[in-house]
């Protein structure tokens, strides 16, 4: 009889421990209460352990320790990569079903370096998001980041936040509010602002000779560099040319500002014609002296660094080589610039001869 009681109580004890274990596993895989949707990205070829860690980091499960075993037990191991928005009340089982079916509910938006606000709005609209609302939010939304308060309001500037919409790949819910889209891009810019310590550097040393430089002026210069140079190694040199001309009170004569001027008019041009140089417009650096009212594109970290740390030299001119290298010829004088123009013309003729 004693041996029977011992076996009985041992089985009861084991069952109790098993029950507690199951409760613990259930607790760790439980999803804490959430008030807002959670954006989630599962990269391609992520392991089950990796997916578990992502869910834990996002606060969708408490612990990922038993996630892999749970997924195997549920026979849902074929989880697909993608971008998902997890609703506040969505359970782990519901998530696994969606991951297994690959039902994404976000939109991918690629903001390419050099894009304007117009380009971003077009891309949003083509992907079913509110492009018009996005443009409106660039001027109307309340500031979220400290740097926004320093951006000047200029009556001839089409969009206050032009230039601050950092190039990157973004994922938005299909009905995302325009203000949230703008803030996501500004957040990426703010990250670069902090990483590069731009505001401190501008306080300590200005690239402009004898003048303090604002963040907005720096971003404007960076946007010019972005549109003018394609090779990273040349960008600090181009930055130096821009500052040399600004410090000598010379017109910048940057063709990219003409392209932006026409974009403001609703026209997309690829080639700047000579007659366009004579049009009077606040963004035409052939018509005005100094910087335009604001940035003309979305610069990246590379251009921001070039604007912050330009190469020191005496160049006042540059012209594309047109030899397929995407490089420029640089010159200190009008005479040197004219010689470079002749070099470019020879390169063009050589390219035409080789193509025949």
C-alpha positions as CSV (number, residue, x, y, z in Angstrom):
1,X,0.0,0.0,0.0
2,X,2.9,2.4,0.9
3,X,4.5,1.9,-2.5
4,X,1.2,2.7,-4.2
5,X,0.8,6.0,-2.3
6,X,4.4,6.9,-3.1
7,X,3.8,6.4,-6.8
8,X,0.5,8.3,-6.6
9,X,2.0,11.3,-4.9
10,X,5.0,11.3,-7.2
11,X,2.7,11.3,-10.2
12,X,0.7,14.2,-8.7
13,X,3.9,16.1,-8.0
14,X,5.1,15.6,-11.6
15,X,1.8,16.6,-13.0
16,X,1.9,19.7,-10.8
17,X,5.4,20.6,-12.0
18,X,4.3,20.0,-15.6
19,X,1.3,22.2,-15.2
20,X,3.5,25.0,-13.7
21,X,5.9,24.6,-16.6
22,X,3.1,24.9,-19.2
23,X,1.8,28.0,-17.4
24,X,5.3,29.5,-17.4
25,X,5.7,28.8,-21.2
26,X,2.3,30.2,-21.8
27,X,3.2,33.3,-19.8
28,X,6.5,33.9,-21.6
29,X,4.9,33.5,-25.0
30,X,2.0,35.7,-24.0
31,X,1.7,39.1,-25.6
32,X,1.7,42.1,-23.2
33,X,-1.1,44.6,-23.6
34,X,-0.5,47.2,-26.3
35,X,-2.3,50.4,-27.0
36,X,-0.8,51.0,-30.4
37,X,0.0,48.9,-33.5
38,X,3.6,47.6,-33.8
39,X,5.6,47.8,-37.0
40,X,7.6,44.6,-37.6
41,X,10.1,43.5,-40.2
42,X,11.2,39.9,-40.6
43,X,14.3,39.9,-42.9
44,X,14.8,37.1,-45.5
45,X,16.4,33.9,-44.2
46,X,15.7,34.8,-40.5
47,X,15.8,31.7,-38.3
48,X,13.0,30.8,-35.9
49,X,15.2,31.9,-33.0
50,X,15.8,35.2,-34.8
51,X,12.1,35.8,-35.3
52,X,11.5,35.0,-31.6
53,X,14.1,37.6,-30.7
54,X,12.5,40.2,-33.0
55,X,9.1,39.6,-31.3
56,X,10.7,39.9,-27.9
57,X,12.5,43.1,-28.8
58,X,9.2,44.6,-30.1
59,X,7.4,43.6,-26.9
60,X,5.1,41.2,-28.7
61,X,6.1,38.3,-26.4
62,X,7.7,38.4,-23.0
63,X,10.5,35.9,-23.7
64,X,11.7,34.1,-26.8
65,X,13.2,31.1,-25.0
66,X,10.5,28.6,-26.0
67,X,9.3,30.3,-29.2
68,X,11.1,27.8,-31.5
69,X,9.6,24.8,-29.8
70,X,6.1,26.3,-29.7
71,X,6.3,27.1,-33.5
72,X,7.4,23.5,-34.2
73,X,4.6,22.1,-32.0
74,X,2.1,24.3,-33.9
75,X,3.5,23.1,-37.2
76,X,4.0,26.6,-38.5
77,X,7.7,26.6,-39.1
78,X,7.5,28.1,-42.7
79,X,7.3,31.7,-41.6
80,X,7.8,34.2,-44.4
81,X,9.9,37.3,-44.4
82,X,8.1,40.6,-44.8
83,X,6.9,43.8,-43.2
84,X,3.9,43.5,-40.9
85,X,1.8,45.7,-38.7
86,X,0.7,43.9,-35.5
87,X,-2.7,45.1,-34.1
88,X,-2.9,45.8,-30.4
89,X,-5.1,42.8,-29.7
90,X,-3.4,40.3,-32.0
91,X,-2.3,37.1,-30.3
92,X,0.8,35.0,-31.0
93,X,-1.2,32.4,-32.8
94,X,-2.8,35.0,-35.0
95,X,0.6,36.4,-35.8
96,X,2.0,33.0,-36.7
97,X,-0.9,32.4,-39.1
98,X,-0.2,35.7,-40.8
99,X,3.5,35.1,-41.0
100,X,3.0,31.7,-42.5
101,X,0.6,33.1,-45.1
102,X,2.9,36.1,-45.8
103,X,0.1,38.6,-45.4
104,X,1.9,41.9,-45.2
105,X,-0.1,45.0,-44.5
106,X,2.5,47.7,-45.0
107,X,3.7,49.7,-48.0
108,X,7.4,50.0,-48.9
109,X,8.6,53.5,-49.8
110,X,12.1,54.1,-51.1
111,X,13.3,57.7,-50.7
112,X,16.2,58.0,-53.1
113,X,19.1,60.4,-52.3
114,X,18.5,63.6,-54.2
115,X,14.7,63.2,-54.2
116,X,12.6,66.4,-53.7
117,X,9.4,66.6,-51.6
118,X,7.6,66.5,-55.0
119,X,9.3,63.2,-55.9
120,X,8.4,61.6,-52.5
121,X,4.8,62.8,-52.7
122,X,4.6,61.2,-56.2
123,X,5.9,57.9,-54.9
124,X,3.5,57.9,-51.9
125,X,0.6,58.5,-54.2
126,X,1.6,55.8,-56.6
127,X,1.7,53.4,-53.7
128,X,-1.8,54.3,-52.4
129,X,-0.7,56.7,-49.7
130,X,-1.7,60.4,-49.3
131,X,0.8,62.3,-51.3
132,X,-1.1,65.6,-51.2
133,X,-1.6,65.3,-47.5
134,X,2.2,64.7,-47.1
135,X,3.0,67.9,-48.9
136,X,0.6,69.8,-46.8
137,X,2.0,68.3,-43.6
138,X,5.5,69.6,-44.6
139,X,4.3,73.1,-43.8
140,X,1.5,72.6,-41.4
141,X,2.4,69.8,-38.9
142,X,3.4,70.8,-35.4
143,X,7.2,70.3,-34.7
144,X,8.2,67.1,-33.1
145,X,12.0,67.5,-33.1
146,X,14.0,70.5,-31.7
147,X,15.7,71.2,-35.0
148,X,12.4,71.9,-36.7
149,X,12.0,75.1,-34.7
150,X,15.2,76.5,-36.2
151,X,14.0,76.1,-39.8
152,X,13.1,79.6,-41.1
153,X,9.8,80.4,-42.7
154,X,10.4,81.8,-46.2
155,X,7.5,83.0,-48.3
156,X,9.2,81.8,-51.5
157,X,10.1,78.4,-50.1
158,X,7.5,75.8,-51.3
159,X,7.9,73.3,-48.4
160,X,9.5,74.2,-45.1
161,X,10.8,70.7,-44.4
162,X,12.4,70.2,-47.9
163,X,15.9,68.8,-47.4
164,X,15.2,67.2,-44.0
165,X,13.3,64.1,-45.4
166,X,16.2,61.6,-45.0
167,X,16.7,59.1,-47.8
168,X,16.0,55.5,-46.7
169,X,13.6,52.6,-47.2
170,X,10.5,53.1,-45.1
171,X,7.5,50.8,-44.4
172,X,4.2,52.4,-43.6
173,X,0.7,51.0,-42.8
174,X,-1.6,51.3,-45.9
175,X,-3.6,54.1,-44.3
176,X,-0.8,55.9,-42.5
177,X,-1.4,59.5,-41.6
178,X,0.8,62.0,-43.6
179,X,2.1,63.6,-40.4
180,X,3.5,60.2,-39.3
181,X,5.1,59.6,-42.6
182,X,6.9,63.0,-42.4
183,X,7.9,62.4,-38.8
184,X,9.5,59.0,-39.7
185,X,11.7,60.7,-42.3
186,X,12.6,63.5,-39.9
187,X,13.5,61.0,-37.2
188,X,16.1,59.5,-39.6
189,X,17.5,63.0,-40.2
190,X,17.6,63.7,-36.5
191,X,19.7,60.5,-36.0
192,X,22.3,61.8,-38.5
193,X,22.2,65.2,-36.8
194,X,23.1,63.6,-33.5
195,X,25.7,61.2,-34.9
196,X,27.6,63.9,-36.8
197,X,27.2,66.3,-33.9
198,X,26.4,69.0,-36.5
199,X,24.9,71.6,-34.2
200,X,28.0,71.6,-31.9
201,X,30.4,71.8,-34.9
202,X,28.5,74.7,-36.4
203,X,28.7,76.6,-33.0
204,X,32.4,76.0,-32.8
205,X,33.4,76.6,-36.4
206,X,31.6,77.8,-39.4
207,X,32.6,76.9,-43.0
208,X,31.5,80.4,-44.0
209,X,34.3,82.9,-43.7
210,X,33.7,85.3,-40.8
211,X,30.0,84.3,-40.5
212,X,27.9,82.0,-38.3
213,X,26.2,79.3,-40.3
214,X,22.8,77.9,-39.5
215,X,21.7,74.3,-39.7
216,X,19.3,75.3,-42.6
217,X,22.1,76.9,-44.5
218,X,24.3,73.7,-44.1
219,X,21.4,71.5,-45.2
220,X,20.9,73.8,-48.2
221,X,24.6,73.5,-49.2
222,X,24.5,69.7,-48.7
223,X,21.5,69.5,-51.0
224,X,23.4,71.4,-53.7
225,X,26.4,69.0,-53.3
226,X,24.0,66.0,-53.6
227,X,22.6,67.2,-56.9
228,X,26.0,68.3,-58.4
229,X,28.3,65.5,-57.5
230,X,27.9,61.7,-58.1
231,X,31.3,60.5,-56.8
232,X,31.7,60.5,-53.1
233,X,35.4,61.5,-53.2
234,X,34.6,64.7,-55.1
235,X,31.9,66.0,-52.8
236,X,34.2,67.7,-50.3
237,X,35.9,69.4,-53.3
238,X,32.6,70.6,-54.7
239,X,31.7,71.8,-51.2
240,X,34.9,73.8,-51.2
241,X,34.0,75.5,-54.5
242,X,30.6,76.5,-53.1
243,X,32.0,78.0,-50.0
244,X,34.8,79.8,-52.0
245,X,32.2,81.4,-54.2
246,X,30.0,82.3,-51.2
247,X,32.9,83.8,-49.3
248,X,33.9,85.9,-52.4
249,X,30.2,87.0,-52.9
250,X,30.1,85.3,-56.3
251,X,26.9,83.8,-57.8
252,X,26.9,80.1,-57.3
253,X,25.6,79.3,-60.8
254,X,24.5,75.8,-59.8
255,X,22.5,74.2,-62.6
256,X,20.6,71.9,-60.2
257,X,18.9,75.0,-58.8
258,X,17.4,75.7,-62.3
259,X,16.1,72.1,-62.4
260,X,14.4,72.7,-59.0
261,X,13.1,76.0,-60.1
262,X,11.3,74.3,-63.0
263,X,10.1,71.5,-60.6
264,X,8.4,74.2,-58.6
265,X,6.6,75.3,-61.7
266,X,5.4,71.7,-62.2
267,X,7.9,70.8,-65.0
268,X,10.5,68.1,-64.9
269,X,13.6,68.9,-67.0
270,X,16.8,66.9,-67.5
271,X,18.7,69.4,-69.5
272,X,19.3,73.1,-68.6
273,X,19.2,75.3,-71.6
274,X,21.1,78.6,-71.9
275,X,18.0,80.7,-72.0
276,X,17.0,79.4,-68.5
277,X,20.0,81.0,-67.0
278,X,18.5,84.5,-67.5
279,X,15.1,83.8,-65.8
280,X,14.7,85.7,-62.6
281,X,13.7,83.4,-59.7
282,X,14.6,83.2,-56.0
283,X,15.9,79.7,-56.5
284,X,18.0,80.4,-59.6
285,X,21.6,80.8,-58.4
286,X,22.3,82.4,-61.8
287,X,19.9,85.2,-60.8
288,X,20.7,85.6,-57.1
289,X,23.9,86.0,-55.1
290,X,24.2,83.6,-52.2
291,X,22.2,80.5,-51.2
292,X,18.6,79.9,-52.4
293,X,15.8,80.2,-49.9
294,X,16.2,76.5,-48.8
295,X,17.4,73.0,-49.8
296,X,16.6,71.6,-53.2
297,X,16.9,67.9,-52.5
298,X,17.3,65.2,-49.8
299,X,21.0,65.0,-48.9
300,X,22.6,62.0,-47.1
301,X,25.2,61.7,-44.4
302,X,27.9,61.9,-47.1
303,X,26.8,65.3,-48.3
304,X,26.1,66.6,-44.8
305,X,29.7,65.7,-43.9
306,X,31.1,67.3,-47.0
307,X,29.2,70.5,-46.3
308,X,30.5,70.4,-42.7
309,X,34.1,69.6,-43.6
310,X,34.7,71.1,-47.1
311,X,38.1,70.5,-48.7
312,X,40.3,73.6,-48.6
313,X,41.5,74.8,-52.0
314,X,41.2,77.8,-54.3
315,X,38.9,76.4,-56.9
316,X,36.1,78.6,-58.0
317,X,34.8,76.6,-61.0
318,X,33.9,73.0,-61.9
319,X,32.5,71.3,-65.0
320,X,31.6,67.7,-65.7
321,X,34.2,65.8,-67.8
322,X,31.5,64.0,-69.9
323,X,33.9,61.1,-70.3
324,X,31.8,58.5,-68.6
325,X,33.6,58.9,-65.2
326,X,31.0,61.2,-63.5
327,X,34.0,63.3,-62.4
328,X,34.6,67.0,-62.8
329,X,37.4,69.3,-63.9
330,X,38.2,72.0,-61.4
331,X,39.7,75.4,-61.9
332,X,40.8,78.5,-60.0
333,X,40.4,81.1,-62.8
334,X,38.2,82.0,-65.7
335,X,41.0,81.0,-68.0
336,X,41.4,77.6,-66.4
337,X,37.6,77.1,-66.5
338,X,37.5,77.9,-70.3
339,X,40.3,75.4,-70.9
340,X,38.3,72.8,-69.0
341,X,35.3,73.5,-71.1
342,X,37.4,72.8,-74.2
343,X,38.5,69.5,-72.6
344,X,34.9,68.6,-72.0
345,X,34.0,69.4,-75.6
346,X,36.9,67.1,-76.9
347,X,35.6,64.3,-74.6
348,X,32.1,64.7,-76.1
349,X,33.4,64.5,-79.6
350,X,35.6,61.5,-78.8
351,X,32.6,59.7,-77.3
352,X,30.5,60.5,-80.4
353,X,33.2,59.2,-82.7
354,X,33.6,56.0,-80.7
355,X,29.8,55.4,-80.7
356,X,29.6,55.5,-84.5
